[in-house]
Amino acid sequence: MNAPLIKLLLPYLPRHAEEDGDFFSVPRVELVQHLMTAGYAQDIADNTLEMLENLLATLATLNPDALQQGEWCFFVYQSVLR
């Protein structure tokens, strides 16, 4: 995997409002489509996302329940001490 593929995905990744606790998700198929629109073959797009999903899931940054539903949604860790 190379950096241009990851950089291409950055604008399409899900966002969240940390203060409000709002979560947004992005369908995996949408991320694949963005890579394919940029000229990458579907197998390259699928393999790239699978590798990123494994990495981000291992780091506990992607919500596993959303991921099982085909959605990318990042966890927001809030401090319990305020």
TORPA-4810 file (N, C-alpha, C, O; in nm, 3 decimals):
<nodes>
NODE_1_0.086_-0.117_0.000_0.000_0.000_0.000_0.090_0.123_0.000_0.196_0.124_0.062_M
NODE_2_0.046_0.225_-0.070_0.128_0.344_-0.073_0.054_0.464_-0.018_-0.069_0.463_-0.005_N
NODE_3_0.129_0.566_0.015_0.074_0.686_0.077_-0.032_0.756_-0.009_-0.129_0.807_0.047_A
NODE_4_-0.018_0.761_-0.143_-0.122_0.828_-0.221_-0.262_0.769_-0.204_-0.360_0.842_-0.205_P
NODE_5_-0.271_0.637_-0.188_-0.402_0.575_-0.166_-0.463_0.623_-0.035_-0.581_0.657_-0.030_L
NODE_6_-0.383_0.626_0.069_-0.433_0.671_0.200_-0.470_0.818_0.195_-0.575_0.858_0.246_I
NODE_7_-0.386_0.899_0.134_-0.415_1.042_0.122_-0.543_1.067_0.046_-0.618_1.160_0.076_K
NODE_8_-0.569_0.984_-0.054_-0.691_0.997_-0.132_-0.816_0.974_-0.046_-0.919_1.036_-0.069_L
NODE_9_-0.806_0.884_0.051_-0.919_0.852_0.137_-0.946_0.955_0.246_-1.060_0.968_0.291_L
NODE_10_-0.846_1.029_0.287_-0.859_1.119_0.402_-0.981_1.211_0.397_-1.050_1.222_0.499_L
NODE_11_-1.012_1.276_0.285_-1.128_1.366_0.286_-1.262_1.293_0.303_-1.362_1.357_0.335_P
NODE_12_-1.265_1.163_0.282_-1.390_1.088_0.285_-1.410_1.009_0.413_-1.515_0.946_0.431_Y
NODE_13_-1.313_1.012_0.503_-1.325_0.936_0.627_-1.429_1.001_0.718_-1.452_1.121_0.711_L
NODE_14_-1.491_0.921_0.804_-1.596_0.975_0.892_-1.539_1.076_0.991_-1.425_1.066_1.036_P
NODE_15_-1.621_1.173_1.021_-1.583_1.278_1.116_-1.669_1.263_1.240_-1.771_1.194_1.240_R
NODE_16_-1.627_1.329_1.346_-1.707_1.331_1.467_-1.688_1.464_1.537_-1.584_1.528_1.526_H
NODE_17_-1.792_1.504_1.608_-1.783_1.624_1.689_-1.748_1.580_1.830_-1.834_1.531_1.904_A
NODE_18_-1.624_1.597_1.867_-1.573_1.543_1.994_-1.647_1.600_2.114_-1.678_1.527_2.209_E
NODE_19_-1.675_1.728_2.112_-1.739_1.791_2.226_-1.885_1.748_2.241_-1.933_1.726_2.352_E
NODE_20_-1.956_1.735_2.129_-2.098_1.701_2.135_-2.124_1.552_2.138_-2.235_1.509_2.168_D
NODE_21_-2.022_1.473_2.108_-2.041_1.329_2.107_-2.115_1.278_1.984_-2.161_1.164_1.983_G
NODE_22_-2.127_1.361_1.880_-2.193_1.319_1.757_-2.100_1.228_1.679_-1.981_1.257_1.665_D
NODE_23_-2.154_1.119_1.628_-2.076_1.024_1.552_-2.128_1.019_1.409_-2.249_1.021_1.386_F
NODE_24_-2.039_1.014_1.316_-2.075_1.001_1.176_-2.006_0.878_1.121_-1.896_0.843_1.162_F
NODE_25_-2.071_0.812_1.028_-2.011_0.694_0.967_-2.010_0.709_0.816_-2.082_0.791_0.760_S
NODE_26_-1.928_0.629_0.753_-1.916_0.628_0.608_-1.926_0.481_0.564_-1.855_0.396_0.616_V
NODE_27_-2.014_0.452_0.468_-2.023_0.314_0.419_-1.893_0.272_0.352_-1.832_0.349_0.277_P
NODE_28_-1.852_0.150_0.379_-1.730_0.095_0.320_-1.738_0.100_0.167_-1.639_0.131_0.101_R
NODE_29_-1.855_0.068_0.112_-1.870_0.067_-0.034_-1.845_0.205_-0.093_-1.799_0.217_-0.207_V
NODE_30_-1.875_0.309_-0.016_-1.849_0.446_-0.063_-1.699_0.472_-0.070_-1.651_0.536_-0.164_E
NODE_31_-1.625_0.423_0.028_-1.479_0.439_0.026_-1.417_0.363_-0.091_-1.326_0.413_-0.157_L
NODE_32_-1.467_0.242_-0.116_-1.420_0.164_-0.232_-1.448_0.241_-0.360_-1.363_0.249_-0.449_V
NODE_33_-1.568_0.298_-0.370_-1.606_0.372_-0.490_-1.516_0.492_-0.514_-1.480_0.522_-0.628_Q
NODE_34_-1.478_0.562_-0.407_-1.388_0.677_-0.422_-1.253_0.634_-0.479_-1.196_0.702_-0.564_H
NODE_35_-1.203_0.521_-0.431_-1.075_0.471_-0.483_-1.088_0.428_-0.629_-0.998_0.452_-0.709_L
NODE_36_-1.198_0.364_-0.662_-1.218_0.320_-0.800_-1.236_0.440_-0.894_-1.188_0.438_-1.007_M
NODE_37_-1.305_0.543_-0.848_-1.322_0.664_-0.928_-1.187_0.730_-0.955_-1.168_0.794_-1.058_T
NODE_38_-1.095_0.715_-0.861_-0.960_0.771_-0.877_-0.872_0.686_-0.968_-0.758_0.722_-0.996_A
NODE_39_-0.927_0.573_-1.016_-0.854_0.493_-1.113_-0.796_0.362_-1.062_-0.728_0.292_-1.136_G
NODE_40_-0.823_0.328_-0.935_-0.772_0.202_-0.881_-0.871_0.089_-0.910_-0.992_0.109_-0.910_Y
NODE_41_-0.817_-0.029_-0.935_-0.900_-0.146_-0.960_-0.974_-0.184_-0.831_-0.928_-0.153_-0.721_A
NODE_42_-1.088_-0.251_-0.846_-1.168_-0.286_-0.729_-1.092_-0.375_-0.632_-1.106_-0.359_-0.510_Q
NODE_43_-1.012_-0.468_-0.682_-0.939_-0.555_-0.589_-0.835_-0.477_-0.509_-0.811_-0.507_-0.392_D
NODE_44_-0.773_-0.378_-0.571_-0.678_-0.292_-0.499_-0.752_-0.211_-0.393_-0.707_-0.200_-0.280_I
NODE_45_-0.866_-0.155_-0.430_-0.947_-0.076_-0.336_-0.993_-0.162_-0.219_-0.982_-0.121_-0.104_A
NODE_46_-1.044_-0.281_-0.248_-1.091_-0.371_-0.142_-0.978_-0.413_-0.049_-0.993_-0.410_0.073_D
NODE_47_-0.865_-0.451_-0.107_-0.750_-0.495_-0.026_-0.694_-0.381_0.059_-0.655_-0.403_0.173_N
NODE_48_-0.691_-0.262_0.003_-0.643_-0.147_0.079_-0.732_-0.120_0.199_-0.683_-0.101_0.310_T
NODE_49_-0.863_-0.120_0.177_-0.955_-0.095_0.287_-0.951_-0.207_0.391_-0.961_-0.181_0.511_L
NODE_50_-0.938_-0.329_0.345_-0.930_-0.441_0.439_-0.807_-0.428_0.529_-0.814_-0.453_0.649_E
NODE_51_-0.695_-0.390_0.469_-0.573_-0.373_0.548_-0.589_-0.257_0.647_-0.549_-0.268_0.763_M
NODE_52_-0.647_-0.147_0.602_-0.669_-0.033_0.692_-0.768_-0.068_0.802_-0.749_-0.028_0.917_L
NODE_53_-0.873_-0.144_0.768_-0.969_-0.186_0.869_-0.903_-0.272_0.976_-0.927_-0.253_1.095_E
NODE_54_-0.820_-0.365_0.934_-0.749_-0.450_1.030_-0.657_-0.368_1.120_-0.652_-0.389_1.241_N
NODE_55_-0.586_-0.274_1.060_-0.496_-0.189_1.138_-0.574_-0.104_1.237_-0.541_-0.100_1.355_L
NODE_56_-0.677_-0.035_1.189_-0.753_0.055_1.276_-0.834_-0.021_1.381_-0.852_0.028_1.492_L
NODE_57_-0.882_-0.140_1.346_-0.954_-0.222_1.445_-0.858_-0.271_1.553_-0.894_-0.276_1.670_A
NODE_58_-0.737_-0.307_1.514_-0.637_-0.351_1.610_-0.600_-0.238_1.705_-0.574_-0.262_1.823_T
NODE_59_-0.599_-0.117_1.655_-0.568_-0.001_1.738_-0.691_0.049_1.815_-0.683_0.148_1.888_L
NODE_60_-0.804_-0.021_1.799_-0.930_0.013_1.868_-0.978_0.154_1.836_-1.026_0.225_1.923_A
NODE_61_-0.964_0.193_1.710_-1.012_0.324_1.670_-1.141_0.316_1.588_-1.216_0.413_1.581_T
NODE_62_-1.167_0.201_1.525_-1.292_0.181_1.451_-1.391_0.106_1.539_-1.355_0.011_1.608_L
NODE_63_-1.515_0.149_1.534_-1.621_0.082_1.608_-1.648_-0.054_1.543_-1.690_-0.059_1.428_N
NODE_64_-1.624_-0.166_1.615_-1.639_-0.298_1.554_-1.783_-0.332_1.516_-1.806_-0.405_1.419_P
NODE_65_-1.881_-0.281_1.591_-2.021_-0.307_1.557_-2.058_-0.240_1.425_-2.125_-0.299_1.341_D
NODE_66_-2.014_-0.117_1.408_-2.039_-0.045_1.282_-1.966_-0.113_1.167_-2.019_-0.124_1.057_A
NODE_67_-1.843_-0.157_1.193_-1.763_-0.222_1.090_-1.829_-0.350_1.041_-1.826_-0.380_0.921_L
NODE_68_-1.890_-0.424_1.132_-1.962_-0.546_1.092_-2.082_-0.513_1.002_-2.126_-0.597_0.924_Q
NODE_69_-2.133_-0.392_1.015_-2.246_-0.348_0.933_-2.199_-0.281_0.803_-2.281_-0.229_0.726_Q
NODE_70_-2.066_-0.282_0.779_-2.012_-0.222_0.658_-1.993_-0.072_0.666_-1.984_-0.005_0.563_G
NODE_71_-1.987_-0.019_0.788_-1.971_0.124_0.809_-1.841_0.153_0.883_-1.802_0.080_0.974_E
NODE_72_-1.773_0.259_0.841_-1.656_0.306_0.914_-1.704_0.415_1.010_-1.762_0.515_0.967_W
NODE_73_-1.681_0.395_1.138_-1.717_0.493_1.240_-1.608_0.490_1.346_-1.581_0.385_1.404_C
NODE_74_-1.546_0.603_1.370_-1.438_0.609_1.467_-1.493_0.624_1.608_-1.595_0.689_1.630_F
NODE_75_-1.423_0.562_1.704_-1.455_0.582_1.846_-1.411_0.720_1.886_-1.314_0.774_1.833_F
NODE_76_-1.483_0.776_1.982_-1.441_0.901_2.045_-1.421_0.869_2.191_-1.515_0.830_2.261_V
NODE_77_-1.300_0.886_2.237_-1.270_0.860_2.378_-1.281_0.989_2.454_-1.213_1.087_2.425_Y
NODE_78_-1.369_0.989_2.552_-1.387_1.108_2.634_-1.333_1.080_2.773_-1.347_0.970_2.827_Q
NODE_79_-1.274_1.180_2.827_-1.219_1.167_2.961_-1.333_1.153_3.063_-1.433_1.224_3.055_S
NODE_80_-1.317_1.063_3.157_-1.417_1.047_3.260_-1.394_1.147_3.373_-1.482_1.168_3.456_V
NODE_81_-1.278_1.209_3.376_-1.248_1.311_3.476_-1.270_1.448_3.414_-1.209_1.480_3.311_L
NODE_82_-1.352_1.524_3.473_-1.379_1.660_3.421_-1.367_1.760_3.531_-1.385_1.880_3.507_R
</nodes>
